[in-house]
Amino acid sequence: MDLLGSILGAMDKPPARDKKEKEMIEKQKKELEMMRNKERDELNRFRKYAEERLGRLVKDPVRTYMEFQPLDKVHRSVVHDIAEIAGMVAMSFGVEGVDRYIVVYKKEGMPSEDELAVRRSGEPWNKQTAEEYCEKKKQQQMLEKELRKRPLEEKEVATPVSNYKDKYVHLIGQDAALEAAKKTESNKTYGYVPSENKRDVRSIEQTMADIQAKKKLKTQHAVEEPPEVIVDSSAGSTSGQP
């Protein structure tokens, strides 16, 4: 016998289960299996029930949605699955664990913004609620239309509660602000120089003619000027340089 075998042989064997304990364990297994089968059968029955209801919705040309009673997450997932297979849209509303329910809509009859707002707020959506929201929307549109028609002078203008001068009256007095506020007038002659203030009152033609005359006179003086005579003392000769 090897070392491992001798060690295992020397160890105490686990306590043997008695007959009653074995029977209890077998009973628990059977009860658990029965519970699972019961839940499976219940889900199958619910799936068949949901398929029948949604089948009637598909065949009904008038109805555009179908609302189910409050359901738990597992049953809502079954409805979501059936609606997706049938080409419809399922939406859940309400509080989880309290009153969360599911509504299945046909794609051609999707809910309006008013219906979504009502259902998300926890209120029921029915014909009466739809009429109330429709009336509120009409009144709101009429009010906005009237406000757009009113001229600017008729609109309410926010006025300050108090005058700023009252806060600083002990510093500036009562009439300081009126004396400091002066009417500002724009200088219409800004950027324009009166003709009497100009240095040169000649016209453009006269100015150009004078410039040409000066250039011509300068050229004539350069031609008529005699050449400068340079005397070379070392050589004793003179030379002219133009």
NORDA-V845594 format. One record per helix or strand. SS is the DSSP state (alpha for helix, beta for strand). FROM is the first residue (numbers start at 1). TO is the last residue. Records with the same first field share a line. If there is no record, write none. Layout:
BEGIN
SS: FROM-TO, FROM-TO
END
This chain:
BEGIN
alpha: 3-10, 19-59, 73-85, 107-109, 113-120, 127-149, 152-154, 164-167, 169-172, 176-180, 195-197, 204-224
beta: 65-67, 89-93, 101-105, 228-232, 237-241
END
